[in-house]
Amino acid sequence: MNITKADICIYLAEVKEAILNNKYRIERNSKRQDNINLFLDYIIDEAKAKDILLDLTANDFSEVLQNEHIGYEQRCCMFLVRM
């Protein structure tokens, strides 16, 4: 799948709009152990997580992953976060 920088910018704009309108959540359940670890390993709270997400740029993009969870099969973009 070819993803352009413009595609990533559009995706990020949509995500950031959702975040700013409080229309998002970071799942922290048994199927999202990586998310739980992020909060525990880096000792961050919801406000810091929101700041990190809002600071993402197209340059942080890593890859597109296929979501394997039933009901959530739409693609998911992976970003490398600088802490």
Buried (B, 14 or more C-beta within 10 A) or exposed (E): EEBEEEBBEEBBEEBBEEBEEEEEEEEBEEEEEEBBEBBEEEEBEEEEBBEBBEEBEBEBBEEBEEEEEEEEEEEEBEBEEEE
